[in-house]
Amino acid sequence: MDSDVDLQSLMARYQQGDAEAAAALVHRLSPQLHRFFLVKVVSRRHADDLLQETWMRIHQVRHTYRAGQPVLPWLYAIARNIRVDHYRKAYRAERRELQMEAGYDIREAPPDRSSQTPNLEELLATLPESQREVIAMLKVSGMSLEEVARATRSSVGSVKQKAHRAYDKLRKGLASIGMAKARGGGPL
Amino acid sequence: MKDRDIDDILKRVAEGARDVDPALLDHVTDSMRSSLRPVRPIPAPSILASAVALICVIVALAGAMLLKPYGIQKMNALEIGLIFPVLGILIWIASALCVSEVIPGSRRPVAPWSLSLSGCLALSVVFALLFSDYRTERFVSQGMTCLTAGLLHAIPVSVASVWVLSRGFALNSVAGGLAKGTLAGLAGVTMLELHCPNFEAPHVMVWHIAVLAVSGVVGGLMGWTVRAYRSQ
């Protein structure tokens, strides 16, 4: 809660034209936004592009933030919009090329098989789009159910249901990874 | 495996995710700094919703005064007491929805398609309860007149609501278009209830409600066109 109050004060200063507040927001929120894009688009290069585009859009529409309101739902609602726009444009313009690039990018950054825990993208890639988004916001970005509901323009009940279903899938997925690694003698 | 174990794994993998390139963050900060100036925050949602609802009511009243308020003059107290409060509630919800569609991260009172559908259903139930004359004299010709008049009154409301909410940022132009179309349609229906003296149930239930449905669909289609244009 304190963290959000801090973000709210930074947003208010940013709206007043404070360059330091703008820089503080960018440095503080970019890592979680970047992770949000990474679990959605896989490619790091695309995540970088989307992050940059999101901040430019935030800059254009910063007056739409209302003082006293939570910052993260506002921010993620815009980030989702950028991501959807990106997919729509990419789908229309270069469907085939995008698929090839995505395939190339995955090979470019292979998951670290030697680590103790599975790779984030690899772990969440098994989930459907809407569940992956909810888990990314709840568990990777640390947002509350209410905040996720606002950002995704759905109800808290719907967010809970998606999270529950995602956990069921993750439980099964992690169990199968565990069994496979146990059979292979690798670390869990 | 328990939920807490999955929480721990997700927490660990999130913490272990690669950092953002500092050069990228510097580039973003520099770009923002170059055009940084104070901005005036968008007015409170309640103020915007009141403004949009007021426009809707003013257009409906002005239209009815211009065409003469034969409808409300013919209504009894029960009809007035049931139809107009329902329209008032729908107008307020539609106004709040239009505003929430242009403020990212705001609470959405109801999904636009759901409001459009439930508005049509609520008005159908009210009209079915109040009007029991099931004759259908000059059904199409009178109906087309009402549909045209209702839609003509929806146009200024939709234009004015777009203007009032122009400082906002529409995340989903289809949903925003549907919401504005529904609000504009409600202005058309309100004008018809004030003006139209034809209380035949089929006429009111088909043609008056069609104003709401058609206006919502047109709004959604316009939103879809805007989205398609921007995606190119």
Contacts between the chains, C-beta under 8 A, distances in Angstrom:
chain1	res1	chain2	res2	distance
A	15	B	38	6.9
A	15	B	39	5.3
A	15	B	41	6.0
A	16	B	38	5.1
A	17	B	36	5.5
A	17	B	37	5.3
A	17	B	38	4.0
A	17	B	39	7.7
A	19	B	32	7.9
A	19	B	33	5.0
A	19	B	36	5.6
A	22	B	29	6.7
A	22	B	32	5.1
A	22	B	33	6.8
A	22	B	36	6.1
A	23	B	29	4.6
A	23	B	33	7.6
A	26	B	25	5.7
A	26	B	28	5.4
A	26	B	29	5.2
A	26	B	32	7.1
A	27	B	25	5.8
A	27	B	29	7.7
A	30	B	20	5.0
A	30	B	25	5.6
A	30	B	28	7.5
A	31	B	17	7.9
A	31	B	19	6.4
A	31	B	20	5.6
A	34	B	20	4.6
A	35	B	14	6.3
A	35	B	17	5.0
A	38	B	17	6.7
A	38	B	18	8.0
A	44	B	18	7.3
A	48	B	20	7.7
A	48	B	21	6.8
A	48	B	24	5.7
A	51	B	20	6.8
A	51	B	24	7.0
A	51	B	28	7.6
A	52	B	24	6.6
A	52	B	27	7.3
A	52	B	28	5.8
A	55	B	28	4.7
A	55	B	31	7.8
A	55	B	32	6.7
A	56	B	28	7.8
A	56	B	31	6.8
A	56	B	32	7.9
A	59	B	31	7.7
A	59	B	32	5.0
A	59	B	35	7.1
A	59	B	36	8.0
A	61	B	104	7.3
A	61	B	169	4.1
A	62	B	39	5.9
A	63	B	39	4.1
A	63	B	40	6.3
A	63	B	41	5.5
A	63	B	42	5.6
A	63	B	167	6.7
A	64	B	41	7.9
A	64	B	42	5.2
A	64	B	102	7.4
A	64	B	103	5.6
A	64	B	104	6.0
A	64	B	167	7.5
A	64	B	168	5.9
A	64	B	169	4.9
A	65	B	41	6.7
A	65	B	104	8.0
A	66	B	41	6.2
A	66	B	42	6.8
A	66	B	44	7.1
A	66	B	45	7.5
A	66	B	103	6.9
A	66	B	106	7.9
A	67	B	41	6.3
A	69	B	105	7.0
A	69	B	106	7.6
A	70	B	105	7.1
A	72	B	105	7.8
A	73	B	104	7.7
A	73	B	105	3.4
A	74	B	104	4.9
A	74	B	105	3.5
A	75	B	104	8.0
A	75	B	105	7.3
A	76	B	105	7.2
A	77	B	104	3.8
A	77	B	105	4.4
A	77	B	171	5.8
A	78	B	104	5.1
A	78	B	169	7.4
A	78	B	171	7.4
A	80	B	171	7.6
A	81	B	104	7.5
A	81	B	171	4.7
A	81	B	172	7.8
A	85	B	230	7.5
A	85	B	231	7.0
A	88	B	227	7.9
A	88	B	231	4.8
A	89	B	231	5.4
A	92	B	231	6.1
A	92	B	232	7.4
A	115	B	16	7.3
A	116	B	12	7.9
A	117	B	9	5.7
A	117	B	12	4.9
A	117	B	13	5.3
A	117	B	16	7.0
A	118	B	9	7.4
A	118	B	13	6.6
A	119	B	13	6.9
A	120	B	10	7.9
A	120	B	13	4.2
A	120	B	14	6.3
A	120	B	16	7.5
A	120	B	17	5.4
A	123	B	9	7.4
A	123	B	10	7.6
A	123	B	13	6.1
A	135	B	10	7.2
A	139	B	7	6.8
A	139	B	10	4.2
A	139	B	11	7.1
A	139	B	14	6.8
A	140	B	10	6.8
A	140	B	14	4.4
A	140	B	17	7.8
A	150	B	105	4.9
A	150	B	106	6.9
A	150	B	107	6.2
A	151	B	105	5.8
A	153	B	108	5.2
A	153	B	171	7.5
A	153	B	172	7.6
A	167	B	3	5.9
A	167	B	6	5.8
A	170	B	6	5.3
A	171	B	1	5.1
A	171	B	6	6.4
A	174	B	1	5.9
A	174	B	6	6.9
A	174	B	9	6.7
A	175	B	1	6.1
